[in-house]
């Protein structure tokens, strides 16, 4: 069993000493979380029915004393901006966005000054004097307007403080420091009006000056008692940070001159098993935490996990931890919420902000959307099933719309749903109208959900989380009309969305406890698993988010990073204090986002090791597979063979054969499974699209000459039609894509130049007395192929770019927009023709020769390539060069050798025993 927990000891004292006056007793704890555990402990401590004492957190108690309501950080920023505008000259006033950059830090300093009950005028005059000293040595020529503004700022800070303080006080609202200062001012009145009420403070460690004053005042009047959870190991060691504050209070409070310091325990030095585990990365830590819990369940199947706590040093570990838990884990209690940033509804609203703010930022009267922003919104899971805009998504992708006006969006989707109208309503009527539109949108989304479906109930909870935040913003903007800028609204929204956390439902007293560090205060567990025990997490490290320098903080006794580290040290050691089994998991990576060296707390445990502690160190590395990637292997089934027979009957193209040579798995996906690439908007013209445009342009220019010999005059006419024909093909192929600027304009010019250079090359040939007769353009040819190696005849079928008769020879041309060299179409041996991808162009052009052979009559055949990136080389004919002599005419003997190799390739494709194996 765990040593008697602190909560149980408090319950014992309350029932023993306050049994007769429980309704007049208030127990004050560091946080709200411990209340549930204390009520349970009180239930166990008594056998009869009793009225529970009031149990509240210290923040709620101080608010009661002060009689002032606390405001959140965003509302406070709005209120401060109102004050700022009222006391700052019009010409010096900043926009809300600029103001917010420094106001947050200043408010933090105001808060610290008030929490520690400092004389604000003394602090600000001190800071101003420091700035004056800095200015003292400044040469007149170095005094710029910026420097003057900086020094003037320190002169006006006291006015900001006083004005804000009085402004908030008049509204009976305040930030934490103001509430604490007012509580201290109101102490005498409070203690005179509480009658017989008695207060019990329990489980505190660090108290600010205001809290100290309140507690000491009530102790002096014997209206309160305070119980600390101080372990003698830390308290008696003058250098141990876990006891820093408790030693200070024990030594300086008047109360302890005559009264004992309660309670000092000796739990930390008792027997403990402490396992320190290092592993790379965040996910590694989550996996290890999951395996530890699995081990606990396996070794103690009948034990409840309510005495086991997983304490997350970083909250972003929550989801990986949940995925790593074993299925047998049973009930869970998660004290932290699911981050608002990952909420699907929030992601939709963020995409909506992006779409509309980008549209508003573009110059001109037309409200222009960027296609990616539109598609992001329309394909969002909360929108797509209910919006009725699948047609619009298809049109945008098929027609390459890059930028779309608001009117065009409405025109392309004539049947508007209510949801669609809310998504695309213009954001040009001010921030309040935008927020009301988003609120209406979220209500509409909620209506699409079914209460009987568990998943949809969760989705509705997410929507409600964002809806509350948006309504909160509506409330702020209704009061503060002077902040009316969409970009500012977006910035405020991004800050406030963290408040939209969705809480997990669970039974707090049953099952595994998953919590953050601060939620663990006052609680004790038998087994504790702590993650991210790295510097920067345990402790949090230095963060100088203040205008007050370190030396001044030391002088004024304000908390510095040293005190903040001491608070974290206490939390860490308190987690370990009564635990029997402790697992400290840290990230071994020194570089990267979540990296950092091993926490100093681990070193401290090692150096100051207690006699009864069993301390072990392990480093776990994930198993690295021998192969980084295993190629995919797909065996051939009877259905696959049926599909191959179907392809053999309808036509096997040369590109299908080269696709198999390139990668059999690619062939399998494209030809067997018929998986096509997803249709996407082509923002910049792709190379294959450019190739299509050039092919189609040449086809249109040469079509009038099919069956004729072309002349110089014919080509001169082609030059005149060139620009309009390329533009026409761009419109046909690229549709609504933008071609008047950017990279697409360059591509347009490249297409024109390529066609122009080709025509010039043709013109040169004619001037050199070549006789060119166009026979076919972009025509499909086919021919049945039978061979002893094949189980059945195969139809070879393909599209030939151009066939011409030139100087008494048939020339078959394949256009390539990429670069092809002469060596790519010269073959030295037929052996292994289909084994290497470098022969893909030879395989292709010889297939054309085979298909056209019967149409050629007695004319010799040449096949080859025209490469637009290598036009200076002209026509690149296929050549067979077994030795020194190069044969460029395709003979029947050559075709026999070629077909024998093709038969070997096809027989491999059709062989049921040879699987499709991926090439890497």
Beta strands, then each sheet from edge to edge (+ up, - down):
strand 1: 25-29
strand 2: 54-57
strand 3: 69-70
strand 4: 173-174
strand 5: 198-204
strand 6: 224-228
strand 7: 230-231
strand 8: 264-265
strand 9: 272-279
strand 10: 308-312
strand 11: 332-334
strand 12: 368-370
strand 13: 403-405
strand 14: 512-516
strand 15: 527-530
strand 16: 581-587
strand 17: 613-620
strand 18: 633-634
strand 19: 772-785
strand 20: 794-806
strand 21: 809-816
strand 22: 826-827
strand 23: 861-867
strand 24: 875-877
strand 25: 879-880
strand 26: 916-917
sheet 1: 2+ 1+ 5+ 6+
sheet 2: 3+ 4+
sheet 3: 7+ 8+
sheet 4: 11+ 14+ 10+ 15+ 16+ 9+ 17+
sheet 5: 12+ 13-
sheet 6: 18+ 26-
sheet 7: 19+ 20- 21+ 23+ 24-
sheet 8: 22+ 25+
end
